[in-house]
C-alpha cells in the first residue's frame, strides 16, 4: 500500500468529524449562548471553545515546531471564538496534508488533543440542550463527512 495516497487520512477525517459535530453543537448559538454555563463552577460555552482552540492551536504548533504553546489565548465573543476555532481546524488540516505523521505520533494526537476536543464538543452539545436547543439525534456513523465545508 502506497503511504503517500493516504497521508494522514485518518487524522484529517477526525478533524472533519470534529468540525461536523462542532457545527451541530452550536447550530443555534449566539453571544447569549456563548455566556451560558451549567453552574457557578463550570465553564461557559465561550470558555470551552477558547480552550478547544488552545488545544488545537498548540497541536498545530507542536506538529510543526515541536514546541508547546503555554500562553492562553485571549478570550473573544462567541462568533469570534467559533470562527477562530474553525480557522484552526483548517490550519491543522493544511499542516496534516503536507507533513508525514508517523503512526505512533498520530496515535498520541488521537488519544490526546483530538479526543479532548471531541469530549468538549459533547459538553457544548449538553449545554445547548440545557439552554433549550436539544441536538437532533442522528447516526453519526452514517453522516456525510468528507473534507472541509
Legacy VTK file of the C-alpha trace (Angstrom):
# vtk DataFile Version 3.0
C-alpha trace
ASCII
DATASET POLYDATA
POINTS 149 float
0.000 0.000 0.000
1.424 3.355 -1.017
1.705 5.662 2.030
1.537 8.908 0.067
-2.038 8.184 -1.070
-3.308 8.036 2.496
-1.099 10.656 4.141
-2.741 11.360 7.491
-6.130 10.400 6.061
-7.494 9.175 9.394
-6.260 12.225 11.334
-7.736 14.523 8.727
-11.048 12.632 8.809
-11.135 13.074 12.590
-10.668 16.826 12.052
-13.591 16.829 9.624
-15.633 14.894 12.193
-14.726 17.460 14.854
-15.835 20.231 12.515
-19.120 18.454 11.701
-20.003 17.748 15.314
-18.936 21.218 16.449
-21.248 22.840 13.905
-24.109 20.635 15.139
-23.440 21.621 18.759
-23.542 25.381 18.097
-26.120 25.447 15.307
-28.436 27.931 17.025
-25.739 29.547 19.128
-25.286 33.273 19.656
-23.485 35.548 22.107
-26.070 34.731 24.780
-25.374 31.013 24.341
-21.654 31.774 24.478
-22.028 33.019 28.049
-24.241 30.093 29.129
-22.904 27.651 31.709
-24.379 24.811 33.738
-23.446 26.182 37.142
-21.316 28.657 39.036
-18.213 26.448 38.942
-18.435 25.372 35.299
-17.055 26.908 32.110
-19.132 28.995 29.757
-19.547 27.824 26.175
-17.108 30.581 25.118
-14.541 29.352 27.640
-14.881 25.787 26.351
-14.427 26.902 22.726
-11.458 29.052 23.759
-9.903 26.010 25.422
-10.591 23.846 22.356
-8.887 26.459 20.188
-5.890 26.489 22.545
-5.618 22.684 22.388
-5.898 22.658 18.594
-3.507 25.578 18.086
-0.995 24.010 20.478
-1.260 20.798 18.453
-0.626 22.640 15.183
2.419 24.412 16.604
3.742 21.198 18.153
3.407 19.229 14.920
5.345 21.910 13.016
7.866 23.205 15.584
7.814 20.578 18.356
7.209 23.251 20.994
4.209 23.597 23.291
2.213 26.828 23.405
1.654 27.542 27.103
0.212 31.022 26.745
-3.566 31.041 26.992
-5.320 32.678 24.020
-7.256 35.885 24.515
-10.950 35.451 25.167
-13.289 36.536 22.366
-17.034 36.781 21.889
-18.977 33.718 20.735
-18.839 34.359 16.994
-15.122 35.204 17.102
-14.321 32.105 19.191
-16.249 29.935 16.715
-14.510 31.496 13.704
-11.049 31.220 15.267
-11.624 27.560 16.161
-12.872 26.748 12.649
-9.868 28.560 11.145
-7.548 26.472 13.305
-9.202 23.261 12.122
-8.371 24.355 8.567
-4.829 25.285 9.594
-4.147 21.875 11.153
-5.738 20.170 8.149
-3.331 22.053 5.869
-0.396 21.001 8.041
-1.511 17.356 8.006
-1.939 17.450 4.243
1.747 18.380 3.886
3.568 16.727 6.795
4.021 12.991 7.110
2.997 11.878 10.616
4.453 8.634 11.987
1.796 6.187 13.280
2.764 6.321 16.979
2.769 10.104 16.843
-0.660 10.002 15.166
-1.949 7.753 17.960
-0.771 10.304 20.528
-2.612 13.072 18.661
-5.755 10.953 18.597
-5.718 9.875 22.235
-4.685 13.316 23.494
-5.773 16.590 21.925
-8.240 15.338 19.311
-10.153 13.168 21.796
-10.103 16.035 24.301
-11.746 18.318 21.754
-14.444 15.727 20.981
-15.161 15.484 24.710
-15.612 19.259 24.906
-17.923 19.257 21.895
-20.061 16.802 23.849
-20.116 19.298 26.727
-21.227 22.075 24.383
-23.959 19.806 22.989
-25.171 19.107 26.517
-25.146 22.838 27.318
-27.130 23.515 24.146
-29.778 21.064 25.369
-29.833 22.636 28.830
-30.223 26.006 27.117
-33.305 24.819 25.213
-31.657 23.763 21.961
-31.593 19.967 22.107
-29.390 18.498 19.380
-31.366 16.345 16.964
-30.378 12.688 17.223
-28.621 11.145 14.253
-26.481 8.160 13.411
-23.100 9.892 13.159
-21.518 6.821 11.573
-23.747 7.439 8.533
-23.169 11.217 8.370
-21.802 12.629 5.132
-18.382 13.792 6.309
-15.918 14.297 3.500
-13.430 17.074 3.963
-13.804 20.746 4.725
-17.089 22.542 4.335
LINES 1 150
149 0 1 2 3 4 5 6 7 8 9 10 11 12 13 14 15 16 17 18 19 20 21 22 23 24 25 26 27 28 29 30 31 32 33 34 35 36 37 38 39 40 41 42 43 44 45 46 47 48 49 50 51 52 53 54 55 56 57 58 59 60 61 62 63 64 65 66 67 68 69 70 71 72 73 74 75 76 77 78 79 80 81 82 83 84 85 86 87 88 89 90 91 92 93 94 95 96 97 98 99 100 101 102 103 104 105 106 107 108 109 110 111 112 113 114 115 116 117 118 119 120 121 122 123 124 125 126 127 128 129 130 131 132 133 134 135 136 137 138 139 140 141 142 143 144 145 146 147 148
